[in-house]
Amino acid sequence: MLSNNRYRSLTMAASPLTSRHPTAMFMCESNAASMEQIFDDDHTATILSIDYSQFEGDPRKFHIVCLTDPTKFVIINTHVDDGGVIHTWQAKYDETL
């Protein structure tokens, strides 16, 4: 059972594959705005944890520059639910994916 109080259990049912493993179904009790904030916070923490930096003027944009060749960089735009990337550093972009 989830310890996070953002969810509550709706039903406990048998798995369609076997009756020995119950499957819990959950419903979010939060509104869409707070769920978006939870996603944004988690997404930001994940990107920052792999050494990207946030742009000062736009918290939904992140960048990283190669320390040995400053012409190599990756910029990630995470506005809304999709994103965009501009890069000259293919290896770092592939690693980020």
N, C-alpha and C positions, 0 to 999 in steps of 0.2 A: 504494500500500500504506500502511496506517496505521502511523505511527511510534509510536503509543501501544501499550505492551506489554500493555495490558489485553485485547487482542484477538489472535486468531491466525487466519490464513487457513485455511479448511477446503477449499475447492475453487476452481478457476478454471474458469469455464464460459462458453460462448457465450451472449450475450444472446438472449432469445426473439425479439427484434425483428430482429436482424441478427447474422450470425456474425462481423462485423468488430470488434465492441466487446465484449471480455471483461468479465464481471461477477464480482467477487470476493464470496464469501460468508464471513461472519465469525462466530465463536462467542466469546462472552464467557467468559473463564477466571476471572472473579471470582464470588464468591458474591452472593446477593441483598442481604445487608446492606451490603456495600461498594458495590454498584451504587446502592442507595438513598442512601447517603452522597454518592456522586458526583453524583447528581441533585440532592439537597438543596443541596450546595455550589454547584452551577452555578445553580440556581434562585434561591438567596439572592443570589448575586453579580449576577445579572441584575436582580432587583428593586431592590437597593441602587444599581445603576448608573443607575437612572432616578429617583433622588432620594427614594426611600422610606426610612424609618427602621425598624429593628426595635424591637419592644416589649422592654423590659428583662427582664420576667418570662417572656417566651415568644418564643423565637427563630423560631417559625414564623408569627408575626403581624407585619405591616408596616403602616405608616401614613404619610400625607402630609397636611399641612394647608395650605390656601391662605394665602399671605403677606398678601394684601390683604383677605381676608375669612375670619377664623378659624372661621366657622360652616360653611365648606365643607371637607370632608375625604374621604379614602378610606381604609378599613381593609381589608386583605387577610389572610385566614386560609388558610394553605397546609398544614394538617395532612393527612397521608396523601397520597393521589394526586389528591384533588380539593380544591377550595377554596371559600371563601365570601367575599362582599364586602358591606360596609356602606358606603354613601356618601351624601353630600349634594352632591357635586361631579361632576356628570355629565360635563362636558368632560374632566376629568382621568381619570376612569374610562374613557371612550371612548379617550383617548390611550394609556392603559396597555394596553388590549386590543390 
